Amino acid sequence: MTKAEIIADIANKTGVEKVAVQATVEAFMESVKGAMINGENVYLRGFGSYVIKKRAQKTGRNISKNTTIIIPAHNIPSFKPAKTFVNEVKNKVK
């Protein structure tokens, strides 16, 4: 499902114009992104959490040059679904 399909689905279910729904969805995504850039996690009860995971420094290999490289420690965004979300999808997926 694409962002456009999500916007159309919400507009159909709520009766709100697509332009307003699009602005709301994009504002939500910007809010989540902004919070995570500031180092905050976002918790949506019953849906899931957008969390920042810290990856430790590690050693990797460049196989084309056969050399060892150091991959520095870094943070990555991640989504962790809520248990109720997981159970509902698991039980109702077609």
C-alpha positions in Angstrom: 0.0 0.0 0.0 1.4 3.4 -1.0 1.1 6.7 0.7 -1.4 7.8 -2.0 -3.5 4.7 -1.4 -3.5 5.3 2.4 -4.6 8.9 1.8 -7.4 7.8 -0.5 -8.5 5.1 2.0 -8.6 7.6 4.9 -10.5 10.2 2.8 -13.1 7.6 1.9 -13.5 6.3 5.4 -13.7 9.8 7.0 -15.3 11.9 4.3 -12.5 14.5 4.6 -11.0 15.9 1.4 -7.9 14.2 0.1 -5.9 17.4 0.3 -6.5 17.8 4.0 -5.8 14.1 4.7 -2.5 14.4 2.7 -1.5 17.4 4.8 -2.3 15.5 8.0 -0.4 12.4 7.0 2.6 14.4 5.9 2.6 16.4 9.1 2.5 13.2 11.1 5.5 11.8 9.2 7.4 15.0 9.7 6.6 15.0 13.4 7.8 11.4 13.8 11.0 12.2 11.8 11.6 15.4 13.7 11.3 13.7 17.1 13.6 10.9 16.0 16.2 13.4 14.7 16.1 15.0 18.2 16.8 11.6 19.8 13.3 10.9 21.0 11.3 7.7 20.5 7.6 7.9 19.4 5.1 5.6 21.1 1.7 5.0 19.6 -0.2 2.8 22.1 -1.9 -0.2 20.4 0.0 0.4 17.1 3.8 0.4 17.8 6.9 2.4 18.5 9.3 4.2 16.3 12.6 3.8 18.2 16.2 4.7 17.6 18.5 1.7 17.7 22.2 2.1 18.5 24.6 0.0 16.4 28.0 -0.6 17.9 31.2 -0.2 16.0 32.2 -3.3 14.1 34.8 -4.7 11.7 33.7 -5.4 8.2 35.3 -6.7 5.0 35.6 -5.1 1.5 35.6 -8.3 -0.5 36.5 -6.6 -3.8 39.7 -5.2 -2.4 40.2 -7.9 0.3 40.6 -5.3 3.0 39.3 -4.9 6.5 37.2 -1.7 7.2 35.9 -0.3 10.5 32.2 0.5 10.4 31.7 3.3 13.0 28.9 3.2 15.7 25.7 4.8 14.4 22.0 5.1 15.1 19.2 3.8 12.9 15.4 4.3 13.0 13.3 1.2 13.6 9.6 0.3 14.0 8.5 -2.1 16.7 4.9 -3.1 16.4 2.7 -3.4 19.5 1.7 -6.9 20.7 -1.9 -6.3 19.9 -1.0 -5.1 16.4 1.1 -8.3 15.8 -1.6 -10.6 17.1 -4.3 -9.0 15.0 -2.3 -9.2 11.8 -1.1 -12.8 12.6 -4.7 -14.0 13.2 -6.4 -12.1 10.3 -3.9 -12.1 7.4 -5.2 -13.6 4.2 
